[in-house]
Amino acid sequence: MPTLKSTAAFLLLTLALGAAAQPTTEITIGNDTNNGTTCAVFNWDHQPVSWDEYPPLRISAAVSCPNTTTTTTTNNTNACEITGTGGYSTYYAVTNLTGLAAGPLTALVQKTVAKKQLQTSNFSAQATVYSGVGRMPLAPGQSAYAAEIASSYCFTGMVARCTGGNPPIADNTPVRVCSPLWQYVRTVGNVMTSSTRIVNVTREQVANLTDPFAGQNVTLPNGAAGGLVVAGNRWLSGLVVAVVVAVMV
């Protein structure tokens, strides 16, 4: 499972809100953090932090490579690959209780758990981040898209004094609350870690799997570049951007 020193082959890069223009549209993942039942009490069970992952998020259009595609061009670059400009995604805190609003609960968790257990300075209700698309080579005849799996970290306990639910949530109901996992990388600032995978599809499906970020007004800052960036003692690959929108509340 990931730790603060663990890294992934892909990054969601995040800095303070207002550093870049707000996206016109964005992809969201996780439950609506503020709607539903709210609880006034979270009693931590003193179990240590645990880890989880968000469902895979498609971050590129699908690509179909001809059967006769060679692996490299004359300048030694891949002739068929997944790439893209990327765009904005929002990851929300989540719970294992249907109908429970995770947003207000994250503030209670942060106040309740031992500070040394927190993996970020803020147990965030949501994080709006830039999801970059690197260069992912495909084989001749392969049809696929890139998917991103972002990490979260979680605490368990019991909730009480809950209101607004139907059916209501009883006092001392066990709950698990997970928040987006982000950390500070010296070269780029605050980042959220994730891994990427190539998801194979049929040639017939490719036409319907267009760029999920199409229509966004993505403005990357000066210095945005593709390549590798050091975080800790490992290498992270992907699209490196210095400033993007972030919401850590």
N, C-alpha and C positions, 0 to 999 in steps of 0.2 A: 504494500500500500504506500501511497506517497507520503513524504515527510517534507519539512521545510527545505531540506537540502536536495530532495529529489527533483528531477527535472523531466520534461517531456519533450517529444520531438516537435511539439507545436506550442505556440504561445497565444494567449489572448492578452494584448497589451493594454494597460489601463493607466490613466492619470486623472487629475482632478477635473470635475465638471466645469465646463466653460473654457477649457483649453482648446477645444475644437468645436466646430459647428454641430448642432444636434442633428442626428439622422432624420431624414424625412419619413422613413419606415424602418422597422427593425424586426428581427426574429426574436421571439421570446421562448424560453424554456423553463419549466418548473411551474408550480402553482401560482395563482394570483396571490401575491404576498399579503394583501391587505383586506381582501374580502373574505367573509365567513365568520365563524365563531372566534371570539377573542377571549383570552384568559388573563386574569390579573396576577396569577401566581405560577411560577415554575420552580419546583423543588428538584434540584439536581441530585442524582443518586450517587454521585462521587465516583462513577465509573470513568475511566480515562477516555480521552478523545478517540473517536473512531473515524473511518474514512468511507467515502462512497463516491459514486460517479453519476453524472447526469446521463440521460439517454443520448445516443449518438445524434449529432446535429449535422445535417448536410451543409457543407460550406462551399461547394463548387457546383458548376454545371457538370453534367455527365459528358464524357468524351468517348468516342468510338474510334479505335485505331484500325486502319486498313490491315488486311492480313499480310500484305507485302511490305509493311513499314520496316525500314532498317532501324537499328537501335540508336545510331548516332548520325549526325549530319557531318558535313565536311569540317566544320569548326568545333567538332567534338561535343555538341550539345544534343540532348535527346530530341528525336524527331517527332515523338508523340508522347504528350505528357498532360497531366492535369495541372492547370494553373488558373489564376484569377486575381482580381483586385481585392477580394474580400469585402467585408462590410461590418455593420454593427449587429451585435446580438445582446440580449439581456438574459442573464441567469438570475433566477429567484431562489431565495431560501425555500426549503421544502420540509414537510413533516410527514409522518406515517399515518396521520389521522385525517380521514376525509372530512372536508369542511372546516378544518382549523386554519385560521389565518396565520401564516408563518411570520409575516412582517413584524407585528407587535411582539411576538414571542422571542424574536432574536434579541431584542433589547433586554428582556428579562433574563435570557440565558447569559448574556454578557455580564450582567450585574451579579449573577449567582455563582457561576463556575469559578474555579481557581484560576487566577490570571495566568499562571504558568501553563495551563492547559490550552489557552487560546493560541491558535496558530496564526492569527492576524491581529492587528491592532484594533480591529473592529469586526465583531461577529455580524456580518452584513446581511441586511434583508434582501438586497439585490445588487447586481453589478452589471452595468451596461458597458460593453467592451468591444474592441475591434477584433474581429476574427479574421486573421490573415490566411491566405492560401499560398503555400509554397509551391515548389516545382516537384511534382510526383510522376516519375516515369512509368509508362505503361508498355506492355508487351504487344507485339503485332497481333491484331485480331482481338485485343482486349477492349471491353467496354466497361467503364467504371466512373465513379465520382469519389470525392474526398469527404469523409465524415470526421467530425471532431468529438472527442469524449472529454468533457471537462470534469475536474475534480471538485469535491466538496468535503467539508469535515463536520463532524456531528457530535452531539451530546444527547444523553438520555436522562429521563427523570419523570416526574409526574406533574400534571397541571391541575389547577383548582380555580374556583370562582370564575367559571367560564360563562359567557353570555352570548346570545344571538344564534344559537344552534337549534336545529330541528331535525333529528332529536338532539337534545342537549348533551353536552359532554360532562360526565359526572366528575366530582372532585376525586383526586388521586388516580386519574386515568394515566397510564403509562404513555409516554410520547418520546419520539426521536426527532430532533431538529437538526437540519443540515444547512450549512451556509456555504456560498462560493469560496473556494480556496484561492487566495492570492498571496503574493509575497513580493518583497522588494528585490529588484535586480539592479545593480549599480549602473549598468550601461543604459538602461531604458526606463527605470522607475518601477512603479507598482505593476505587477503582472499576475495573471491568473494562469495556472498550469493546466495543460490538457495533452492528450495524445491524439494522433490521427490514424485513420485506417483507410485503406482503399476498399470500396464496396463495389463488387462486380454486379453488373446489370446486363440485360439483353440489349442487342442493337435496337430493337423495337422500342425499348423504354427510354432511350437516350433523348429523343426529341421532346419528351414531356418533362425531363429533368433539367430545366433551364437554371440560369444563375439565380440562386435564392436571394441575392442582394440587389438584383436589378431594380433600378428606380431610386436607390439611395443616393443621397448627396454626400459622397465620401470625400472628405478633404484631408489628405495626409500632410503632415508638416514637412518642412525642409529637413532633409536628412533621412527620410524614410527610405529603406533599402531592403532588398532581398539578401539573404545570406545567413551567416552564423553569428551568434552572440554568446559570450560566456556568461553563465550564471553559476556561481559557486565554483565547483571544480569539474563541471561537465559542460557539454556543448548542447545548445538548443538550436534547432533549425527552423526556418520559416521566414515569414515576412516580418522584418524588424521595423517598427514604427516608434517614434519617440513620444508622440503625444496623441492621445485619442480620448474619447469621452469615457468617463467613469462615473458611476454612482455607487457610493459606499455609505449606506445609511443603516 
